């Protein structure tokens, strides 16, 4: 029983040696290269994000301006429709009383 526990522990230790032996206090050159590549991609993506956010803001401003014009047009149309209706009623009143 103790021998099995020792054997299992020894096997675990032998299997763990390459993992532990592969660790170092400083990153390897390939890891540094990967880090620099990731940082470069991050910077590019951050720049793209900022550009897209500026574009979104510009488009939102255009939409807001168009909405303002639409509101003005709807108000003008309501005013004109009311004037037309009043003119038609006045015209009909004159035709009824010659």
Secondary structure in CASP SS format (residue, H / E / C, confidence):
PFRMAT SS
TARGET T0000
AUTHOR 0000-0000-0000
METHOD secondary structure of the structure
MODEL  1
X C 1.00
X H 1.00
X H 1.00
X H 1.00
X H 1.00
X H 1.00
X H 1.00
X H 1.00
X H 1.00
X H 1.00
X H 1.00
X H 1.00
X H 1.00
X H 1.00
X H 1.00
X H 1.00
X H 1.00
X H 1.00
X H 1.00
X H 1.00
X H 1.00
X C 1.00
X C 1.00
X C 1.00
X C 1.00
X C 1.00
X C 1.00
X C 1.00
X H 1.00
X H 1.00
X H 1.00
X H 1.00
X H 1.00
X H 1.00
X H 1.00
X H 1.00
X H 1.00
X H 1.00
X H 1.00
X H 1.00
X H 1.00
X H 1.00
X H 1.00
X H 1.00
X H 1.00
X H 1.00
X H 1.00
X H 1.00
X H 1.00
X H 1.00
X H 1.00
X H 1.00
X H 1.00
X H 1.00
X H 1.00
X H 1.00
X H 1.00
X H 1.00
X H 1.00
X H 1.00
X H 1.00
X H 1.00
X H 1.00
X H 1.00
X H 1.00
X H 1.00
X H 1.00
X H 1.00
X H 1.00
X H 1.00
X H 1.00
X H 1.00
X H 1.00
X H 1.00
X H 1.00
X H 1.00
X H 1.00
X H 1.00
X H 1.00
X H 1.00
X H 1.00
X H 1.00
X H 1.00
X H 1.00
X H 1.00
X H 1.00
X H 1.00
X H 1.00
X H 1.00
X H 1.00
X H 1.00
X H 1.00
X H 1.00
X H 1.00
X H 1.00
X H 1.00
X C 1.00
X C 1.00
END
